[in-house]
Amino acid sequence: MDGNLNALTTIFTEFYYWVTVVFMFLIHVGFCMYEVGASRRRNHLHTLIKNIMIIPLVTVTFFFFGWWIYWTFPSAFPGMGGIDFAAGTPYTPWSENMGTNLEDRLTGVFWAAFLLFSWTAASIVSGSVIERIRSSALWLHAVMIGSVWWIIDAAWGWHWDGWMVKVLGYHDAYASGVIHAIAGGYALGLLLVLGPRIGKFAADGTPRDIPPHNPWLLTIGIFLIYTGFWGFYAACNVPIISPELIDGQITGTTWTATNIYLAPTTLSAITFNFLMSLSGGLMAAYIVSKGDPFWTFSGGLAGIITASAGNDLYHPIQAMLVAAIGVVIGYRLHFWVERKFKIDDAVGAVAVHGYSGVVGLIIAGFVLWGAPSSPYEGYAAVNPLGQLIGAVIMFGLLGFLPGWGLAKIQQAAGVLRIPREVELQGLDFSENRAFEAAQSDVINAEKAAVAEK
Protein backbone atom coordinates (compact mmCIF):
# COMPACT_ATOMS: atom_id res chain seq x y z
CA MET A 1 0.00 0.00 0.00
CA ASP A 2 2.78 2.37 0.90
CA GLY A 3 4.43 1.68 -2.44
CA ASN A 4 1.20 2.34 -4.32
CA LEU A 5 0.59 5.55 -2.38
CA ASN A 6 4.07 6.85 -3.12
CA ALA A 7 3.65 5.96 -6.79
CA LEU A 8 0.36 7.85 -6.99
CA THR A 9 1.93 10.83 -5.22
CA THR A 10 4.79 10.88 -7.70
CA ILE A 11 2.51 10.65 -10.73
CA PHE A 12 0.21 13.34 -9.34
CA THR A 13 3.15 15.65 -8.61
CA GLU A 14 4.54 15.11 -12.11
CA PHE A 15 1.21 16.02 -13.71
CA TYR A 16 0.70 18.95 -11.32
CA TYR A 17 3.95 20.65 -12.34
CA TRP A 18 3.38 19.83 -16.00
CA VAL A 19 0.04 21.68 -15.87
CA THR A 20 1.61 24.69 -14.14
CA VAL A 21 4.18 24.88 -16.95
CA VAL A 22 1.40 24.97 -19.55
CA PHE A 23 -0.36 27.75 -17.64
CA MET A 24 2.86 29.74 -17.22
CA PHE A 25 3.50 29.57 -20.96
CA LEU A 26 0.56 31.97 -21.21
CA ILE A 27 2.62 34.53 -19.29
CA HIS A 28 5.08 34.64 -22.16
CA VAL A 29 2.30 34.79 -24.74
CA GLY A 30 0.86 37.69 -22.76
CA PHE A 31 4.21 39.48 -22.60
CA CYS A 32 4.60 39.17 -26.38
CA MET A 33 1.13 40.62 -27.01
CA TYR A 34 1.64 43.30 -24.37
CA GLU A 35 4.95 44.47 -25.82
CA VAL A 36 3.71 44.47 -29.41
CA GLY A 37 0.60 46.38 -28.33
CA ALA A 38 2.74 48.93 -26.47
CA SER A 39 5.24 49.43 -29.31
CA ARG A 40 4.65 51.59 -32.35
CA ARG A 41 3.69 50.06 -35.68
CA ARG A 42 7.12 50.51 -37.20
CA ASN A 43 8.70 48.28 -34.54
CA HIS A 44 6.30 45.33 -34.32
CA LEU A 45 8.33 42.53 -35.86
CA HIS A 46 11.51 43.48 -34.02
CA THR A 47 9.65 43.63 -30.71
CA LEU A 48 8.06 40.24 -31.29
CA ILE A 49 11.18 38.39 -32.47
CA LYS A 50 13.24 39.95 -29.68
CA ASN A 51 10.88 38.48 -27.10
CA ILE A 52 10.34 35.12 -28.78
CA MET A 53 14.08 34.44 -29.02
CA ILE A 54 14.29 34.66 -25.24
CA ILE A 55 12.66 31.21 -25.19
CA PRO A 56 15.45 29.20 -26.85
CA LEU A 57 18.34 31.24 -25.49
CA VAL A 58 17.26 31.07 -21.86
CA THR A 59 16.08 27.47 -22.16
CA VAL A 60 19.40 26.18 -23.47
CA THR A 61 21.52 28.13 -21.00
CA PHE A 62 19.25 27.22 -18.10
CA PHE A 63 19.65 23.56 -19.06
CA PHE A 64 23.43 23.79 -19.23
CA PHE A 65 24.11 25.76 -16.05
CA GLY A 66 21.10 27.64 -14.60
CA TRP A 67 19.53 24.64 -12.89
CA TRP A 68 22.91 23.57 -11.55
CA ILE A 69 23.34 27.01 -9.96
CA TYR A 70 20.10 26.65 -8.01
CA TRP A 71 21.22 23.48 -6.27
CA THR A 72 24.87 24.45 -5.65
CA PHE A 73 24.53 28.09 -4.52
CA PRO A 74 22.22 28.09 -1.42
CA SER A 75 25.23 28.86 0.82
CA ALA A 76 27.41 30.58 -1.80
CA PHE A 77 27.92 33.81 0.13
CA PRO A 78 30.92 34.93 2.18
CA GLY A 79 30.86 33.24 5.57
CA MET A 80 27.91 30.97 4.72
CA GLY A 81 29.67 27.83 3.52
CA GLY A 82 30.44 28.31 -0.16
CA ILE A 83 29.42 26.41 -3.29
CA ASP A 84 28.20 22.85 -2.73
CA PHE A 85 29.40 21.05 -5.86
CA ALA A 86 28.16 17.67 -4.64
CA ALA A 87 24.59 18.93 -4.35
CA GLY A 88 24.67 20.06 -7.98
CA THR A 89 26.00 16.81 -9.44
CA PRO A 90 22.53 15.35 -10.25
CA TYR A 91 21.65 18.56 -12.13
CA THR A 92 24.55 18.84 -14.54
CA PRO A 93 23.52 18.53 -18.21
CA TRP A 94 25.18 15.13 -18.51
CA SER A 95 23.44 13.71 -15.42
CA GLU A 96 21.01 10.83 -15.97
CA ASN A 97 18.37 12.92 -14.15
CA MET A 98 18.48 15.59 -16.86
CA GLY A 99 16.84 13.51 -19.56
CA THR A 100 14.66 10.48 -20.23
CA ASN A 101 14.72 8.42 -17.05
CA LEU A 102 11.87 6.24 -15.83
CA GLU A 103 13.39 6.29 -12.34
CA ASP A 104 13.05 10.08 -12.11
CA ARG A 105 9.68 11.51 -13.09
CA LEU A 106 10.00 14.86 -11.32
CA THR A 107 13.27 16.57 -12.29
CA GLY A 108 12.09 17.47 -15.79
CA VAL A 109 8.82 19.09 -14.78
CA PHE A 110 10.36 20.84 -11.77
CA TRP A 111 13.17 22.13 -13.99
CA ALA A 112 10.60 23.36 -16.51
CA ALA A 113 8.64 25.23 -13.84
CA PHE A 114 11.79 27.11 -12.83
CA LEU A 115 12.63 27.65 -16.50
CA LEU A 116 9.32 29.42 -17.02
CA PHE A 117 10.18 31.65 -14.04
CA SER A 118 13.41 32.42 -15.91
CA TRP A 119 11.50 33.41 -19.04
CA THR A 120 9.35 35.70 -16.90
CA ALA A 121 12.37 37.48 -15.41
CA ALA A 122 13.90 38.00 -18.86
CA SER A 123 10.61 39.20 -20.38
CA ILE A 124 10.16 41.79 -17.64
CA VAL A 125 13.46 43.35 -18.69
CA SER A 126 12.60 43.01 -22.39
CA GLY A 127 9.40 45.06 -22.14
CA SER A 128 11.05 48.04 -20.48
CA VAL A 129 13.60 48.61 -23.28
CA ILE A 130 11.52 48.22 -26.44
CA GLU A 131 12.13 50.34 -29.57
CA ARG A 132 15.76 51.25 -28.97
CA ILE A 133 17.93 48.33 -27.83
CA ARG A 134 19.82 46.01 -30.17
CA SER A 135 18.37 42.51 -30.18
CA SER A 136 21.79 40.94 -29.56
CA ALA A 137 22.33 43.20 -26.55
CA LEU A 138 18.95 42.32 -25.06
CA TRP A 139 19.50 38.60 -25.58
CA LEU A 140 22.72 38.69 -23.57
CA HIS A 141 20.86 40.47 -20.77
CA ALA A 142 18.08 37.85 -21.01
CA VAL A 143 20.57 35.03 -20.51
CA MET A 144 22.24 36.77 -17.58
CA ILE A 145 19.05 37.63 -15.70
CA GLY A 146 17.27 34.40 -16.71
CA SER A 147 20.01 31.82 -16.21
CA VAL A 148 22.41 33.45 -13.75
CA TRP A 149 21.30 36.29 -11.50
CA TRP A 150 17.73 35.38 -10.66
CA ILE A 151 18.61 31.75 -10.07
CA ILE A 152 21.36 32.80 -7.64
CA ASP A 153 18.84 34.81 -5.65
CA ALA A 154 16.45 31.84 -5.80
CA ALA A 155 19.17 29.62 -4.33
CA TRP A 156 19.75 32.16 -1.55
CA GLY A 157 16.17 33.12 -0.71
CA TRP A 158 13.85 30.61 -2.39
CA HIS A 159 15.39 27.33 -1.36
CA TRP A 160 14.65 25.43 1.84
CA ASP A 161 18.40 25.51 2.65
CA GLY A 162 19.12 29.04 1.41
CA TRP A 163 21.32 31.18 3.64
CA MET A 164 18.90 34.12 3.50
CA VAL A 165 16.10 31.94 4.86
CA LYS A 166 18.30 30.53 7.60
CA VAL A 167 20.06 33.70 8.72
CA LEU A 168 17.74 36.57 7.75
CA GLY A 169 14.38 34.84 8.14
CA TYR A 170 13.68 35.85 4.55
CA HIS A 171 10.16 34.96 3.38
CA ASP A 172 9.03 35.36 -0.22
CA ALA A 173 6.53 32.59 -0.90
CA TYR A 174 5.39 33.70 -4.37
CA ALA A 175 8.43 35.65 -5.55
CA SER A 176 7.84 39.35 -4.88
CA GLY A 177 11.62 39.61 -4.61
CA VAL A 178 13.25 36.58 -6.18
CA ILE A 179 11.71 37.23 -9.60
CA HIS A 180 9.98 40.59 -9.67
CA ALA A 181 12.20 42.85 -7.57
CA ILE A 182 15.39 41.52 -9.15
CA ALA A 183 14.01 41.83 -12.69
CA GLY A 184 12.73 45.34 -11.98
CA GLY A 185 16.08 46.38 -10.49
CA TYR A 186 17.94 44.85 -13.43
CA ALA A 187 15.71 46.73 -15.89
CA LEU A 188 16.33 50.02 -14.06
CA GLY A 189 20.10 49.56 -14.23
CA LEU A 190 19.89 48.83 -17.96
CA LEU A 191 17.53 51.74 -18.64
CA LEU A 192 19.80 54.18 -16.85
CA VAL A 193 22.55 53.43 -19.37
CA LEU A 194 20.37 52.83 -22.43
CA GLY A 195 18.60 56.17 -22.28
CA PRO A 196 15.11 57.21 -23.43
CA ARG A 197 13.50 56.82 -26.83
CA ILE A 198 13.91 59.77 -29.20
CA GLY A 199 11.18 62.30 -28.46
CA LYS A 200 10.25 60.93 -25.05
CA PHE A 201 11.34 64.11 -23.25
CA ALA A 202 10.81 67.71 -24.30
CA ALA A 203 13.65 70.24 -24.29
CA ASP A 204 12.72 71.31 -20.76
CA GLY A 205 12.79 67.70 -19.55
CA THR A 206 9.04 67.22 -19.44
CA PRO A 207 8.14 63.61 -20.30
CA ARG A 208 5.87 63.02 -23.27
CA ASP A 209 3.37 60.19 -23.39
CA ILE A 210 4.05 57.64 -26.14
CA PRO A 211 0.71 55.81 -26.21
CA PRO A 212 0.40 52.14 -27.19
CA HIS A 213 -0.57 51.63 -30.81
CA ASN A 214 -3.07 48.88 -29.96
CA PRO A 215 -4.74 49.11 -26.54
CA TRP A 216 -6.85 46.01 -27.27
CA LEU A 217 -3.79 43.83 -27.89
CA LEU A 218 -2.24 45.21 -24.73
CA THR A 219 -5.39 44.44 -22.75
CA ILE A 220 -5.58 40.84 -23.97
CA GLY A 221 -1.88 40.48 -23.18
CA ILE A 222 -2.28 41.58 -19.57
CA PHE A 223 -5.25 39.24 -19.06
CA LEU A 224 -3.19 36.34 -20.40
CA ILE A 225 -0.50 37.29 -17.89
CA TYR A 226 -3.13 37.24 -15.12
CA THR A 227 -4.18 33.78 -16.29
CA GLY A 228 -0.60 32.53 -16.43
CA PHE A 229 -0.04 33.74 -12.89
CA TRP A 230 -2.42 31.07 -11.63
CA GLY A 231 0.12 28.55 -12.86
CA PHE A 232 2.94 30.69 -11.47
CA TYR A 233 1.43 30.60 -7.98
CA ALA A 234 0.68 26.88 -8.13
CA ALA A 235 4.23 26.14 -9.33
CA CYS A 236 5.61 27.85 -6.23
CA ASN A 237 4.07 25.10 -4.10
CA VAL A 238 4.92 21.46 -3.55
CA PRO A 239 1.52 19.81 -4.18
CA ILE A 240 1.70 16.96 -1.68
CA ILE A 241 4.42 15.75 0.64
CA SER A 242 4.82 13.36 3.56
CA PRO A 243 6.05 14.91 6.83
CA GLU A 244 8.68 12.19 7.08
CA LEU A 245 10.38 13.57 3.99
CA ILE A 246 11.26 16.74 5.87
CA ASP A 247 12.43 15.07 9.06
CA GLY A 248 9.00 15.03 10.65
CA GLN A 249 9.27 18.67 11.66
CA ILE A 250 5.78 19.43 10.39
CA THR A 251 3.42 18.78 13.30
CA GLY A 252 1.11 15.84 12.73
CA THR A 253 1.07 13.01 10.22
CA THR A 254 -1.24 14.39 7.52
CA TRP A 255 0.12 14.64 4.01
CA THR A 256 0.03 18.26 2.94
CA ALA A 257 0.89 20.81 0.28
CA THR A 258 3.77 23.13 1.16
CA ASN A 259 5.25 26.37 -0.06
CA ILE A 260 8.76 26.54 -1.55
CA TYR A 261 10.21 26.50 1.99
CA LEU A 262 8.38 23.21 2.75
CA ALA A 263 6.00 24.90 5.21
CA PRO A 264 2.34 23.77 5.00
CA THR A 265 -0.07 25.72 2.82
CA THR A 266 -3.09 25.07 0.59
CA LEU A 267 -4.26 25.99 -2.90
CA SER A 268 -7.40 27.31 -1.23
CA ALA A 269 -5.38 29.86 0.73
CA ILE A 270 -3.59 31.21 -2.31
CA THR A 271 -6.82 31.30 -4.31
CA PHE A 272 -8.37 33.64 -1.75
CA ASN A 273 -5.30 35.84 -1.64
CA PHE A 274 -4.53 35.85 -5.36
CA LEU A 275 -8.01 37.16 -6.19
CA MET A 276 -8.10 39.64 -3.32
CA SER A 277 -4.67 41.07 -4.14
CA LEU A 278 -5.63 41.33 -7.83
CA SER A 279 -8.78 43.18 -6.82
CA GLY A 280 -6.98 45.48 -4.40
CA GLY A 281 -4.42 46.32 -7.05
CA LEU A 282 -7.04 47.05 -9.72
CA MET A 283 -9.09 49.30 -7.44
CA ALA A 284 -6.10 51.23 -6.12
CA ALA A 285 -4.65 51.69 -9.60
CA TYR A 286 -7.97 52.93 -10.96
CA ILE A 287 -8.18 55.53 -8.20
CA VAL A 288 -4.57 56.71 -8.16
CA SER A 289 -4.32 56.90 -11.98
CA LYS A 290 -7.74 58.53 -12.30
CA GLY A 291 -9.02 55.70 -14.43
CA ASP A 292 -6.10 55.43 -16.85
CA PRO A 293 -6.63 52.04 -18.60
CA PHE A 294 -2.93 51.21 -18.98
CA TRP A 295 -2.14 51.77 -15.31
CA THR A 296 -5.39 50.20 -14.10
CA PHE A 297 -4.64 46.93 -15.90
CA SER A 298 -1.00 47.01 -14.82
CA GLY A 299 -2.08 47.79 -11.26
CA GLY A 300 -3.84 44.45 -10.99
CA LEU A 301 -0.55 42.70 -11.70
CA ALA A 302 1.36 45.05 -9.39
CA GLY A 303 -1.09 44.25 -6.61
CA ILE A 304 -0.53 40.51 -6.98
CA ILE A 305 3.24 41.04 -7.01
CA THR A 306 3.20 43.24 -3.91
CA ALA A 307 1.23 40.71 -1.86
CA SER A 308 3.06 37.67 -3.22
CA ALA A 309 5.79 37.62 -0.57
CA GLY A 310 3.28 36.78 2.15
CA ASN A 311 0.26 35.45 0.28
CA ASP A 312 0.68 32.01 1.82
CA LEU A 313 0.07 33.50 5.29
CA TYR A 314 -1.95 36.69 4.82
CA HIS A 315 -5.64 36.97 5.56
CA PRO A 316 -7.45 37.86 2.30
CA ILE A 317 -8.24 41.37 3.57
CA GLN A 318 -4.56 41.86 4.40
CA ALA A 319 -3.67 40.71 0.88
CA MET A 320 -6.05 43.27 -0.60
CA LEU A 321 -4.72 46.14 1.51
CA VAL A 322 -1.07 45.23 0.98
CA ALA A 323 -1.70 45.11 -2.78
CA ALA A 324 -3.32 48.53 -2.76
CA ILE A 325 -0.45 50.10 -0.82
CA GLY A 326 2.14 48.66 -3.20
CA VAL A 327 0.28 49.93 -6.26
CA VAL A 328 0.02 53.50 -4.95
CA ILE A 329 3.71 53.61 -3.99
CA GLY A 330 4.85 52.00 -7.25
CA TYR A 331 2.75 54.38 -9.37
CA ARG A 332 4.06 57.47 -7.58
CA LEU A 333 7.67 56.25 -7.74
CA HIS A 334 7.42 55.57 -11.47
CA PHE A 335 6.61 59.16 -12.37
CA TRP A 336 9.04 60.65 -9.84
CA VAL A 337 11.92 58.56 -11.19
CA GLU A 338 10.86 59.30 -14.77
CA ARG A 339 11.01 63.06 -14.22
CA LYS A 340 14.06 63.08 -11.93
CA PHE A 341 16.35 60.72 -13.84
CA LYS A 342 14.82 60.79 -17.36
CA ILE A 343 14.11 57.05 -17.26
CA ASP A 344 11.97 55.85 -20.16
CA ASP A 345 10.37 52.60 -19.02
CA ALA A 346 8.10 51.84 -21.97
CA VAL A 347 5.74 49.46 -20.14
CA GLY A 348 6.18 50.49 -16.50
CA ALA A 349 8.05 47.25 -15.74
CA VAL A 350 10.27 48.74 -13.05
CA ALA A 351 7.24 50.05 -11.16
CA VAL A 352 4.95 47.05 -11.64
CA HIS A 353 7.61 44.45 -10.84
CA GLY A 354 10.54 46.18 -9.15
CA TYR A 355 9.06 48.80 -6.85
CA SER A 356 6.00 46.67 -6.05
CA GLY A 357 8.21 43.68 -5.27
CA VAL A 358 10.41 45.69 -2.90
CA VAL A 359 7.41 47.22 -1.13
CA GLY A 360 5.86 43.78 -0.81
CA LEU A 361 8.98 42.32 0.82
CA ILE A 362 9.23 45.15 3.33
CA ILE A 363 5.54 45.05 4.26
CA ALA A 364 5.71 41.28 4.74
CA GLY A 365 8.49 41.79 7.30
CA PHE A 366 6.13 43.78 9.51
CA VAL A 367 2.86 41.94 8.91
CA LEU A 368 4.45 38.49 9.35
CA TRP A 369 6.92 39.53 12.07
CA GLY A 370 7.71 36.49 14.22
CA ALA A 371 6.23 33.87 11.88
CA PRO A 372 8.55 30.91 11.19
CA SER A 373 10.40 31.20 7.90
CA SER A 374 10.79 27.42 7.69
CA PRO A 375 9.56 24.23 9.40
CA TYR A 376 13.21 23.40 10.15
CA GLU A 377 14.58 24.15 13.59
CA GLY A 378 17.13 26.90 14.10
CA TYR A 379 16.03 29.15 11.23
CA ALA A 380 15.47 32.85 11.91
CA ALA A 381 11.86 34.01 12.08
CA VAL A 382 10.41 36.49 9.59
CA ASN A 383 11.35 40.03 10.63
CA PRO A 384 11.46 43.55 9.15
CA LEU A 385 15.26 43.86 9.02
CA GLY A 386 15.71 40.52 7.28
CA GLN A 387 13.11 41.44 4.67
CA LEU A 388 14.68 44.89 4.12
CA ILE A 389 18.14 43.38 3.64
CA GLY A 390 16.60 40.81 1.32
CA ALA A 391 14.95 43.55 -0.73
CA VAL A 392 18.28 45.39 -1.09
CA ILE A 393 19.99 42.17 -2.18
CA MET A 394 17.28 41.32 -4.72
CA PHE A 395 16.68 44.75 -6.25
CA GLY A 396 20.14 46.23 -5.83
CA LEU A 397 22.95 43.71 -5.47
CA LEU A 398 21.66 41.04 -7.85
CA GLY A 399 19.41 43.25 -9.97
CA PHE A 400 20.42 46.87 -10.53
CA LEU A 401 24.20 46.47 -10.34
CA PRO A 402 24.55 43.56 -12.84
CA GLY A 403 22.14 45.23 -15.28
CA TRP A 404 23.93 48.57 -15.10
CA GLY A 405 27.39 46.96 -15.30
CA LEU A 406 26.71 44.84 -18.38
CA ALA A 407 24.96 47.75 -20.10
CA LYS A 408 27.99 50.00 -19.48
CA ILE A 409 30.26 47.39 -21.07
CA GLN A 410 27.96 47.09 -24.09
CA GLN A 411 27.72 50.87 -24.38
CA ALA A 412 31.51 51.22 -24.36
CA ALA A 413 31.73 48.57 -27.09
CA GLY A 414 29.07 50.34 -29.17
CA VAL A 415 26.71 47.36 -29.19
CA LEU A 416 23.94 48.46 -26.81
CA ARG A 417 21.67 50.84 -28.70
CA ILE A 418 20.46 50.89 -32.29
CA PRO A 419 21.69 53.79 -34.50
CA ARG A 420 19.66 57.00 -34.39
CA GLU A 421 18.58 56.78 -38.03
CA VAL A 422 17.32 53.22 -37.54
CA GLU A 423 15.31 54.29 -34.51
CA LEU A 424 13.72 57.12 -36.49
CA GLN A 425 12.92 54.94 -39.52
CA GLY A 426 11.72 52.06 -37.38
CA LEU A 427 13.32 48.73 -36.62
CA ASP A 428 11.03 47.05 -39.15
CA PHE A 429 11.93 49.48 -41.95
CA SER A 430 13.59 46.94 -44.26
CA GLU A 431 10.95 44.28 -43.57
CA ASN A 432 8.15 46.78 -44.22
CA ARG A 433 9.78 47.94 -47.45
CA ALA A 434 10.21 44.35 -48.62
CA PHE A 435 6.57 43.64 -47.76
CA GLU A 436 5.37 46.67 -49.70
CA ALA A 437 7.54 45.73 -52.69
CA ALA A 438 6.22 42.18 -52.66
CA GLN A 439 2.66 43.41 -52.33
CA SER A 440 3.15 45.86 -55.20
CA ASP A 441 4.65 43.12 -57.34
CA VAL A 442 1.63 40.86 -56.79
CA ILE A 443 -0.81 43.70 -57.52
CA ASN A 444 1.00 44.52 -60.76
CA ALA A 445 0.94 40.86 -61.75
CA GLU A 446 -2.81 40.70 -61.08
CA LYS A 447 -3.39 43.84 -63.13
CA ALA A 448 -1.36 42.40 -65.98
CA ALA A 449 -3.41 39.19 -65.87
CA VAL A 450 -6.65 41.19 -66.03
CA ALA A 451 -5.31 43.27 -68.95
CA GLU A 452 -4.45 40.14 -70.93
CA LYS A 453 -8.11 39.13 -70.91
QUIVEN-V150045 format. One line per field, one symbol per residue. phi: phi as a letter, one per 20 degrees, with the letter a starting at -180 (. if undefined). psi: psi as a letter, one per 20 degrees, with the letter a starting at -180 (. if undefined). burial: 1 if it has 24 or more other ideal C-beta (glycine too) atoms within 12 Angstrom, else 0. Layout:
BEGIN
phi = ???
psi = ???
burial = ???
END
This chain:
BEGIN
phi = .ffffffffffffgfgffffffffgfgfgffffffffeeegfcffffffgffffgfffffffffbfffggeddgdebgndpnfdfffegfdffeffferfafecedgfffgfffffffgfgffgfgffdfmbefgffffffffffedcffffffffcccgdfffffeemfcbgcmgefcfffffffffffffefnefgnfdffenffeedfffcffffffgffffgfffffgffffdefbbegffcmmeefncffbecefemegbbfffffgfffffgffffffffffelnffgfffffffffgffefgdfecffgfggfffgffffffffffgfffgffdledefcmffffdfffffgffffgfefdgnffebfffnefffbffffffffffffefedgffffffffffffemcedffgfffffofegffffffffffffffffffffffff
psi = ghghghgggggggghghghhggghhhghgggggggghhrqhijggggghgghihghghgghhghighhggiijhjmqpjihapnhhhigijqhjqhhlapoiinihgghgghghghhgggghhggghhjqjiqqghghhghggghhifghhghghgjkphjqhhgggikppmgkkggigggghggghggghhhgrrqpihprhjippqpnqqhnhgggggghhhggghighgghiiqphpqphhilkjippajpqqqrahjkqqaqhgghgghghhhggggggghgghjljpgghgghhgghggggihhjiiiqqhhgggggggghgggggghghghgggjlpnohjkhhgggfggggggggghhghjpiqpiqiqqiqqrpqggghggggggggfgifgghggghhhghghikjgqqqghghghqhjghgghhghggghggghhgghhghh.
burial = 000000001100110111011111111111111111111100111111111111101110111011111111111110000001001101110000110000001111111111111111111111111111111011111111111111111111111111111111111111111111111111111111111110010000001001010000111011111111111111111111110001000100000111111111111011011111111111111101100001111111111111111111110101111111111111101110110000111111111111111111111111110011111000111111011111111111111111110110010000011100001001110000000000000000000000000
END
